[in-house]
Amino acid sequence: MAVEALDRHLPWPFILRVVDLLAAGPPPRYQVQYRHYPQRHPVLPLARHGKMDLEYEKDDVETRPEDRLLDDVALVNTKTHQQQPWTWIRATFSMIASLLLAGLLLKTIAPASFALLIGRDGGGAHESRATAGDQYLLGVGKGDITGPVVEINLMGYADPNQLGTGLRQRLYSRAFIVGSIDKPEDRFVYLVLDTQSGDTAIRYGILDGLKALGSSYSVYDHRNVAVTGTHSHAGPAGWLNYLLPQITSKGFDRQGYQAIVDGAVLSIRRAHESLQPGYLSLGTTKVSGANINRSLYAYLNNPAAERAKYNVSASDDGSVEKDLTLLKFQRASDGKNIGVLTWFPTHGTSMLGNNTLVAGDNKGVAAYLFEKSTRDEATAADGFVAGFSQANVGDTSPNVLGAWCEDGTGQMCSFENSTCSDGKTQYCHARGPFFRVKDNGQSSCFEIGKRQFEPARALYDSLQSTSTPVQGSFVKSFHTFQNMSEFTFVLPNGTQVKTCPAALGYSFAAGTTDGPGAFDFTQSSTSTSPVWQVVGGLLKAPTAAQKACHQPKPILLDVGEMTVPYQWTPNIVDVQVFRVGQLLIIVSPGEATTMAGRRWKDAVKSTAATIFAQDSPSSSSTSPVVVLGGPANSYTHYITTQEEYTIQRYEGASTLYGPHTLAAYINLTLSFLPYLGASSPPVPAAKLGPLPPDNRNRSLSFITGVVYDGTPLGKSFGDVLTDAAPSYTRGTPAHAVFVGANPRNNLRLEGTYAAVEKLNGTSWKTVRDDGDWSLVFNWKRTNGLTGTSEVDIVWETEEGADPGTYRIRYFGDQKNALGKVSSFEGVSRSFTLV
Ligand SMILES: [Zn+2]
């Protein structure tokens, strides 16, 4: 029986789940096995990245990802994945030798020599250091994290009916490692994942994966790994640690979870293997037209004097932050730039709630455009990585034309609570720059991505001549877990206050103008989620103490006090800050609003100035630069100011731990900040806090696997059903339809489902793949019983594409009735683009 048929009968998922549990073996993992990996040295790299580095080959043998990664670390370049003892010995010696060699080089080659190497100044060590800043160990890497692109709920809008139907753009983890030259164990990893947020299950998985890579990775742990999400609402769901977000995704999806973890670990490994001395420089620029405040009514409840400080002009009234901060990574060996990391706040909600194609939303577009722009540039290294990290995103929206009622009235939604003529929020929709194009937000998404990319790229270019170097050879980090259900602390004004167990207010169910009211699963009788059918009855009324603690929030879901079948939302939160030189990165577990982020950053900045003054050697001459990245490490929903909390719009209703949530985060951050002093010891183990629950192996799941694939009579997998036209004009879409199979059979990580090939003389060369925004992979089940499906591959040919002869290729994997998966290909006729 095919998937759709199963879905229609509720008992089947239960039965499948029971069968699954009875099988009692380790959960199945996807079956991609990396066979071939170019030899790398752990410290002095061959600095090649990107998907072309890896050839993957599907293997019928199920392989644990740990084994696969061990293979690669052992620097085995072999056709077999069998681990052999001598390869380990050789690898260990090779690593030790490389480390010794690197150490020797660093000790003997003065910074001045590197300055000469990068062709700057040549005026002696002192002058060049002032220009380029201090040296750090730097590495960047990128890994594919694209989970199942069909039949799985998309994460963010919490609409169980929003299921994936294909892929517009692969999702990535981008890793940035910064380490101290003098104390290489002082380092941090900043990850930017094309996901809705960071997460506890994902973080546990990444740390497990790093542990499995061997001793040279033992330097990475809770303290110094930040797992941030771009807040894209266009990726598969089902990988989060807590119950609440699992409700709409029908539970935990191990395939998608593992894809994120493995891709993130791969990105870290690539960054780690590329570590080498280099320079960091900083810059800021204004981004216009890429964000507005979607909860202005709440923002205006912040003190007028405070708001006035940020009200610069009519176009920059301070209601959102327009600054983009960019950190440039440049290697010392040849002066080439290896990557950029940027922070700018705007929601990943350009792709709307009716979109069903997987993509990285506007941050994914910005990163794609930036990386593409550096390809073949002499100043950029191969494998250049551009991370567009999210910032204080809470009340921002990329739908910059505002929120309008789609109820025929032509009115804007009400200012106070975003309702329309019927008093409800359902008809209130925010508009992106191209809202008139009925493409589920894709045109607007590309535009908002471009509006971030262009100023970032201009800033990057200007940093080539004038830049603010990062100075002070300190790379420091701290991380602590805090149970917010029982945190008592003193406000700066001397009042003792406390946070409360997590709870969500009524406006949480109403949603936002970016995605109104989809999370209305409290109507349990109409809920389509099997998870809700199991857990809905467990909801309990909050106690009087809990109600009082959250005042003035009226509690809808008392999630923090519900532990059956396991915790619904986090009570234990991550508090983390990284420091390199004068740059401090607050790693926020929730979505801080514009003003909440400012207060947090300002508090850190003033305390850091005191710490800098005590540094030895002193860094007091450089004033602290503070950025905030998140949602990271976990997902603790929103963080508003207390004044915004009083208004109880969506963001206030989703501020989990009561009115003092922000103050608690600030208090915790400041109390740990002294550990970031130049000569401060690491945080003692006793202060690392209680570990959050690990729900990976006890999460509910009603997600059924692929049963089998079939073909129409007389057809084979990959056969062309609708061929490409003989010719297309540039700017119009070219497409071909194939006999398809379920893409969940093989995620084709580091590979592609679709390709455009161009005829070059007598050979075909791939010129577009799944990583490209313009190539769209659509999958459609045509018959649930026979298991047939179609794949429609569309190349939205660009105005600037090269004229020539092309064809479209499809890479598929079909599952037969016995469960065996085998790959196949399909190819369209060749066509000309004129
Ligand atoms: Zn959000």
Boltz pocket constraint, residues with backbone or C-beta under 6 A from the ligand:
constraints:
  - pocket:
      binder: B
      contacts: [[A, 231], [A, 347], [A, 393], [A, 394], [A, 591]]
      max_distance: 6.0
